[in-house]
Amino acid sequence: MACVLAFVDDLFFQAKILETAKHIGIEVKSYATPDALLAQIAKQAPNLVIVDLNARNKPLEAIRSVRAAAQDVKLIAFYSHVEVELAEQAREAGSSQVMPRSQFTHSLATILAEAKSHPS
């Protein structure tokens, strides 16, 4: 079964991700700290990690930590469209893909469906 982890502390986006995942038939586990996310990665290697770059608890650190722990995992980060510099920092930290929040929202079902069809 596909393992999808999300580093998201915004309750609206957590709910949106979890509801979309439920509709597609995939489980997504959400974490609000880099340590909690890494603890889960140590238990089970994910095939997708989603990171909200506007999370309050060190999202760039979370990306670097995920990349160090699971080099091949697909990591998608999303950000507020006005924070172009933050997007570039996420790319430098190791994100596979970085997209504005609106594009992420629009593509969420496709992203999760791809994770479901290509489990690690």
GIJO-V545164 format. One line per field, one symbol per residue. ss: DSSP state (H for helix, E for strand, L for the rest). A space follows every 10 residues. Layout:
ss=???
This chain:
ss=LLLEEEELLL HHHHHHHHHH HHHHLLLEEE ELLHHHHHHH HHHLLLLEEE EELLLLLLHH HHHHHHHHHL LLLEEEEEEL LLLHHHHHHH HHHLLLEEEE HHHHHHHHHH HHHHHHHLLL
